[in-house]
């Protein structure tokens, strides 16, 4: 029988229950005698503890100071629900750590269940000890409930009280809130509660009314709010948040420029023209407020949202709608048509070699899967544990969930990607399902770590580490700026280069229109290249060859090495590239390729090439060409490796 069972027996007084609790604590006889003596003294002096708890905080702290061992009595009474302490007292006494042993003795089975959940989540022992030794006793004492009976509402009440008390420093408050958040996660994993802790990211539309507070005219503000609430049923929460910001920007513009305007029905074409002229010049506002002007994409999104708003309220017959159409498609700038930013083959090879050596398992696996499947980051993070399907002779495929374009698809997997997914699955362990941000259903996500879903920031951080590790630099010598979405571009471009059809590429990338996929065909189309080669072969003989004096061929090797150009030494000759053309993405691609096999008969050629590349590296270093120096260094490492395997490295 535990202490909490004994203290709940009918007719048993507080002092008797406390004496039994002191016995369960394993105290020495003298320590137990001193505690019971001071507890009796405190009860005789102050009587009912609930009445004493209503006294001012300063008076209670003085009372506790006069009787040294009276605080353990208050701890016991709080943990067993006999008295309800306020958060000011608990904060002033730094409650939590001193409660740890008491809460373990009173609720041994429930504390053991929470500790087991921490083990399944693979939490570090110091963090588990901090959560169970500080947050758990604090929540149990403040709410007067056992750990298993704490509800999400109770934990929210504790969280609110921690934020409200003035007796915590800023650092202590952050620590308590962090421990309480982890306690919620433990309670969910131990099945004490059925609602997991809220993720830090915002999944709802937010407080739309607060977003529109900058709109001065009440009637215009109410019309915008009613419109957003009406669109919530058919539009994603993130879209609603973005549209709220765009409409707030327009409403704020009207309040500043036309303060007398009180209704959207008074809008004229001149107001729209003025807004279209002002919008590209405005600065960033809201959470990203700064002095930098907004970009073209932001301007297009804001004008598109305004046009949809005016068209919708006119179609719905709202009284606030303008009497005639005042905004047209020509008011929205046409977006720039940009080609995909695929990585050059040598950069791609060096980057993925560095990714394979990343110490962060999640970043390493995530980047490998992104490069091997062409997934978007959101699609990767939403993968579930049953996403890998083996179709026998058809190979292993990845089932990609609904993503950015609300479409589902399957992608074939290569051996490297399958190995990366197997590595993650082997260490993932069993963890409780979490609600999906799309529809709220409980989903068993593949990428879950210690009870939490890792975010995209770790992927981008791992990518930056890989870039630095690979020594990839830009023209200014700084680390090359690469984002994770470029791995998708590289994946699609490689398939387009290999001659994959537009229909097949659309299916792999999850595109809904051919126009989205045609960008890759424009970038690298074998059909277009073959047509060009045939055409240029026909017209080249007709072009008279006359010396232009622009770039004469170097007469010998010595002059070529000293020339002011980007130089590449290949096994069968030389390449001289003008500085204005910048670095060639295909330079020394064969020497850096994992499929390149060196044989003894080409040893002299490789040795000569190595000597020239070393000279080119020294030349680039003297000229201050950092990116060229790094490229030559990679070629040197590759050639030395080949010659070392042949036993002819000198």
Steps between C-alpha positions, in 0.01 A plus 500: 500500500646837395502819700223650292280196575559532872438873511165451330365264765192630687563658837874535447624849591761702313773447757454123499510483120809720497672273755433197277638692203821585690542131574469417126767758422758283677612770742702421808316483829636835618420675171148355501452610863614857421267528201195378690581728796518813278190394308303464826629838614394663171149346509449595866604858425311561172219246504330436165752517213242630251440801726872550540546485120273805460743722695727747316804341341751693713330383819499136388871517413573638849296221660691235304829660599417489871442123496785353290348160414145620433541525123507118442155490664368756248663296222321183609165675544530660156599179319211307659241768424438601865587863433513709182818713490523802273772531239651802676584284804631213287717739298630684806598169663646373170268202525560208272840352565427464874177320415667233284552230761159561656307468173692181413406342835135606483445404133763232424312318222410816309852644525635164376262515202623849412862390532429206270352738244816712519704187430293420190558853377874456566523811713829573670499415871575860617201633306272222625610571856432873457151445358394240757674678788380856431204527262312193624502589874414860417197400292380239753534741794334794326204300365472255795463205261695181446721488188265265315196719568655821365314622192620723214287778651679453835839529333385813316390644836845434645659658193287814538585527871874471429477781248300720741706473820756778554719279721681327211789657317481497121746211483317300769167558326636376166644194674172415677296541180743284304487226762120522510480463121714186521283370784198533272684296238583233759141487625382448141755224434405330832132521393401716797352752253371458145595842364868551404674829576446773245782536248679833491400559138163665442251270329187718524408827334578696816304795638369658181345796683837598648663481157248749366531751786711728279196565279358829625147492356281263711270416208790407270667300776178305568453425129853361475452291815168358375662413167790315664266307730287401200807374308633291791274211404663450158852644539798375699582669831835629373330658197251671730787642708674632189181653361428665834840669483446608139155647571632670815768665286237636260277615786792673669581675170143630473506621862824695443429643153121535509398537867151619405414177319272288717363243255640280222203607289672838459809347335589640160750400233733780615533341842608168346751671271650687795528177699663315207760778473569512875509127577841417341661783700380396845724348766458167671242515779380269779735239644756558222495878528816660361611779268536272197239534227271207429578279203307445181344177623356679805357775282337246267351306793357816660338622177364155419342476846342845462361416156349173628348686794333764283380245244356271769305761694361633170394150392342439842300823472633662817386855565863600562606397147595779252227583250718402201814299434805709586785244497614289206748221428737750337547667841688194627861491375600193305739285703847439367545161337807353668671175414566240773823551694653157459843433647790438258611134495829560684330707771225239533756220542710688756193613694342156532834350604509755784134429585584130548747600775266732697486411872130595529315184396176680420668759275706229330201276427269788406743654248573158347127434454440847359776452241392146412125567465452867410262556794414838640595552866137504613434170322808346661397602852147363446618151400345222711658174616328295228618725217753250358334230288674202340337397170722198439637503146391864461736606779455709811285813483428793730142603559504880515209652697288798404725802474514853366270430202267267693605199290630155594754299300756217507873537431744213426793472739864420431721294731659803670164653591362167624807456721452850647133430579590163654762669718243741640229235547738271690562757775160676501333279760129493587340833584141616525327642195470877468222711344555594137512873437298461179184336631561427869494119462745298707798402283804283570762723343828352381715789616431523872779544751457489879127550463534805276496563126829654384466811287648633178754715687711193580502403133618843391758506780633159395517616138703804598738279699542271197578796274773618736636148545519449122686829456244633252549874457360772278689759294554712813657210691202472737322164545270428208135581572297183441144436618334162541253559216791504256537127563155458345610709200817292468301175515258613227773648280703180511194302387427751223863476385462123485207535260204437731165597348301802618215271610733286711667803655159649585402180680822487704495866601126512573437785256139563400568688174757438223610863522656434841710214361595669172745719690724197540458407135604853406803472725623164373318339210683226307263551208575871488874432530496246218307739279754773576797273423349400166426861407839637604669222309324611183575872528854482639668418164338812350648731761827652380779444746686823557738585782318727746791574731270439794653185649787340306593146587792488744815408311644276769446363846714762678301792355173317568585458866581870538199634306223707660214252460323218683702190413415134515743213427331189368660171405484564124575872485435843648198727552532879506191684619469879514458660844173662397349154443562408866573145612391210279253268681634199309872560563677176603165328544644160402792515742255570787244240394456192721476285186844604369744206505875558451710222343884465497544574129380860557732563796734738306205704376355529852840597644541773237150623568567506875813709451312752286207525742739565789651784299150633425414488871808705590421744219140546618623555856737777386223669301252479788249279313360317803235295318750391232752404766238287676405330171861413418548371853210259458645374171840451666343295780319282246808444281720425797247242616500329161881498479527378858283203415723431197810526721652782291445812712814712510 
